Amino acid sequence: MEIVALTALGVGGATVIGALIGFIFKGFSHKFSDIVLSFAAGVMLAAAVFGLILPAIEHGKEYGLVITIAGIFAGAGCMMLVDRLVPHLHKMTGNDEEQHNSTRLGKVMLFVIAIAIHNLPEGIAAGVGFGTGNNTEALLIAGGIALQNIPEGMVIIGPMLSSGVKPAKTFLIAAMTGLIEVVGTFVGYFAVSIASAILPFALAFAGGTMLYVISDEMIPETHAHGNEKGATIALLVGFSVMLISDTLLG
């Protein structure tokens, strides 16, 4: 349980770390952000496949493939529903003029709420990973999600400061978006602990949410500013790093 608690704090704390970086380097380039986010996308992609989807097939036994496919589409469908209720992350962050020149606090807060809502299923994915009993695999999954949270924490600082939100309040709001991920981690962990029968579906569901976030949010964002080649290479590097880690530590 201690390792789950520390993982939850680490996943949520990554957003706080990103927020601190956002305060220090308010003018970081899109190229830097795209490279970091693409690397995180590669890590998350490998984590979703090796840490969630393949174990879901294994734990599902004779119906593993069917359960896994159903879980993947259920997870992706859940994220589609979320995206109908809140703005797409890449649409909110991909426009420089809108991001830096908008002074309407309501729009900025909607952007922050969108990130917070997206953090919940990511946290659940981190918690569900511990249901397999393979803590090393679960930590790799959580590490991939945490990496993605750092640039996410960075991008929410600028819009809030430019809209007139005080620095202390800006940091507090950023920290709260990370806290949601902490809650999600515990929800995912306890859900599969209480009902182990749902583990295959839960693993696949978490994998589906991660695949959706990568495809619908992260890749479009990293390809929106003319850095497609570098972003693609960074994704492959991130995937390879996770592949090596999974092979050596698994």
C-alpha positions in Angstrom: 0.0 0.0 0.0 2.9 2.3 0.8 4.3 2.0 -2.7 0.8 2.8 -4.2 0.6 5.9 -2.0 4.1 7.1 -3.0 3.2 6.4 -6.7 0.1 8.5 -6.4 2.0 11.3 -4.9 4.6 11.0 -7.6 2.1 11.0 -10.4 0.3 14.0 -9.0 3.5 15.7 -8.0 4.8 15.6 -11.5 2.1 18.2 -12.4 3.4 20.4 -9.6 7.0 20.0 -10.8 5.8 21.0 -14.3 4.0 24.1 -12.8 7.3 25.1 -11.0 9.2 24.8 -14.3 6.4 26.9 -15.9 7.0 29.6 -13.4 10.8 29.6 -13.9 10.8 29.3 -17.7 7.7 31.2 -18.8 9.0 31.6 -22.3 9.9 28.0 -23.1 9.8 27.2 -26.8 7.1 25.1 -28.5 9.9 22.9 -29.9 11.1 22.1 -26.4 7.6 21.4 -25.2 6.8 19.3 -28.3 9.9 17.1 -27.8 9.2 16.5 -24.1 5.5 15.8 -24.7 6.4 13.4 -27.6 8.9 11.5 -25.5 6.2 11.2 -22.8 3.8 9.9 -25.5 6.2 7.2 -26.5 6.7 6.2 -22.9 2.9 6.1 -22.4 2.3 4.1 -25.6 4.7 1.4 -24.5 3.3 1.4 -21.0 -0.2 1.0 -22.3 0.7 -1.9 -24.5 3.2 -3.8 -22.4 1.8 -2.9 -18.9 -1.9 -2.8 -19.5 -3.2 -4.3 -22.7 -1.0 -7.5 -22.9 -1.5 -8.3 -19.2 -5.3 -7.8 -19.8 -5.2 -10.6 -22.4 -3.2 -12.8 -20.1 -5.4 -12.3 -17.1 -8.6 -12.7 -19.1 -7.7 -16.3 -19.9 -9.9 -17.9 -22.7 -11.9 -14.7 -23.1 -9.0 -12.4 -22.7 -8.9 -11.1 -26.2 -12.6 -10.3 -26.3 -12.5 -8.6 -22.9 -9.4 -6.7 -23.8 -10.8 -5.3 -27.0 -14.1 -4.4 -25.3 -12.1 -2.7 -22.5 -10.0 -0.7 -24.9 -13.1 0.7 -26.7 -14.8 1.3 -23.5 -11.8 3.4 -22.2 -11.6 5.3 -25.5 -15.4 5.8 -25.5 -15.2 7.3 -22.0 -12.5 9.8 -23.1 -14.6 10.7 -26.2 -17.5 11.5 -23.8 -15.2 13.6 -21.7 -14.1 15.5 -24.8 -17.7 16.3 -25.7 -18.1 17.9 -22.3 -14.8 19.8 -22.2 -12.5 21.4 -24.8 -9.8 19.3 -26.6 -6.5 19.9 -25.0 -4.6 20.4 -28.2 -7.2 23.0 -29.4 -6.8 25.0 -26.3 -3.0 25.0 -26.2 -2.2 25.0 -29.9 -3.0 28.6 -30.7 -0.4 31.0 -29.4 -2.5 34.1 -29.9 -5.4 32.6 -28.0 -3.2 31.2 -25.2 -1.2 34.4 -24.6 -3.5 37.2 -25.5 -6.8 36.1 -24.1 -7.7 37.9 -21.0 -11.0 36.2 -20.3 -10.6 34.3 -17.1 -13.6 32.0 -17.9 -11.8 30.6 -20.9 -8.6 30.0 -19.1 -10.4 28.2 -16.2 -12.2 26.1 -18.7 -8.8 25.1 -20.1 -7.6 24.2 -16.6 -10.8 22.2 -15.9 -10.3 20.3 -19.1 -6.8 19.2 -17.9 -8.1 18.3 -14.5 -10.9 16.1 -15.9 -8.4 14.3 -18.3 -6.2 13.6 -15.2 -8.7 11.4 -13.5 -8.6 8.5 -15.9 -4.9 8.8 -16.2 -4.6 8.4 -12.4 -7.0 5.4 -12.5 -4.6 3.8 -15.1 -1.7 4.3 -12.8 -3.6 2.6 -9.9 -5.0 -0.2 -12.0 -1.5 -1.2 -13.0 -0.8 -2.5 -9.5 -3.7 -5.0 -9.8 -1.5 -7.4 -11.7 0.9 -7.8 -8.8 3.8 -6.7 -10.9 4.9 -3.6 -9.1 7.8 -3.0 -11.5 5.4 -2.9 -14.4 3.0 -0.7 -12.5 5.8 1.8 -11.6 6.8 2.0 -15.3 3.2 2.8 -16.2 3.0 5.5 -13.5 6.4 6.8 -14.7 5.1 7.3 -18.2 2.0 9.1 -17.0 4.1 11.3 -14.7 6.4 12.3 -17.6 3.4 13.4 -19.5 2.2 15.5 -16.5 5.3 17.6 -16.4 4.8 19.5 -19.7 1.0 19.5 -18.9 1.8 21.4 -15.6 4.0 23.7 -17.6 1.4 24.8 -20.1 -1.3 25.8 -17.6 0.9 28.5 -15.8 1.2 31.0 -18.6 -2.5 31.4 -19.5 -3.5 31.8 -15.8 -0.8 34.4 -15.1 -1.6 36.4 -18.3 -5.3 36.4 -17.3 -4.5 38.1 -14.0 -4.6 35.2 -11.6 -2.2 35.8 -8.7 1.0 33.5 -8.7 0.1 31.9 -5.4 -3.4 31.0 -6.6 -2.1 29.9 -10.0 0.2 27.4 -8.3 -2.6 26.2 -6.0 -4.9 25.6 -9.0 -2.1 23.7 -10.8 -1.5 21.6 -7.7 -5.2 20.7 -7.5 -5.2 19.4 -11.0 -2.4 17.0 -9.9 -4.4 16.1 -6.7 -7.1 14.8 -9.0 -4.6 12.3 -10.4 -3.7 11.2 -6.9 -7.4 10.5 -6.2 -7.7 8.6 -9.5 -4.7 6.4 -8.6 -6.3 5.3 -5.4 -9.6 4.7 -7.1 -8.0 2.4 -9.7 -6.0 0.5 -7.1 -8.9 -0.1 -4.7 -11.3 -1.0 -7.6 -9.2 -3.9 -8.8 -8.3 -4.9 -5.2 -11.9 -5.2 -4.2 -13.1 -7.0 -7.3 -10.2 -8.9 -8.9 -12.7 -10.4 -11.4 -12.8 -7.0 -13.2 -9.0 -6.8 -13.5 -8.7 -7.8 -17.2 -11.4 -5.3 -18.3 -10.0 -2.6 -16.0 -6.5 -3.0 -17.4 -7.8 -2.8 -21.0 -10.0 0.1 -20.0 -7.0 2.0 -18.6 -5.0 1.1 -21.7 -7.8 2.4 -24.0 -7.9 5.7 -22.1 -4.1 6.1 -22.5 -4.2 5.2 -26.2 -6.9 7.8 -26.8 -5.0 10.5 -24.9 -1.9 9.8 -27.0 -3.7 9.8 -30.3 -6.3 12.5 -29.7 -4.4 15.0 -27.5 -0.6 14.4 -27.4 0.3 13.7 -31.0 -1.8 16.5 -32.5 -0.4 19.0 -30.0 3.2 18.0 -30.8 2.6 18.1 -34.5 0.9 21.5 -34.5 3.9 23.8 -34.5 6.1 22.5 -37.4 8.2 20.1 -35.2 6.8 16.9 -36.6 10.1 15.2 -37.4 11.6 15.9 -34.0 8.4 15.0 -32.3 8.2 11.6 -34.1 11.8 10.8 -33.2 11.2 11.7 -29.6 8.2 9.4 -29.5 10.2 6.5 -30.9 13.0 7.2 -28.3 10.4 7.3 -25.5 8.9 4.0 -26.7 12.3 2.4 -27.0 13.3 3.5 -23.5 10.2 1.9 -22.0 10.8 -1.2 -24.2 14.3 -1.5 -22.8 13.2 -0.9 -19.2 10.4 -3.4 -19.5 12.8 -6.0 -20.9 15.5 -5.5 -18.3 13.3 -5.0 -15.3 10.2 -7.1 -16.2 
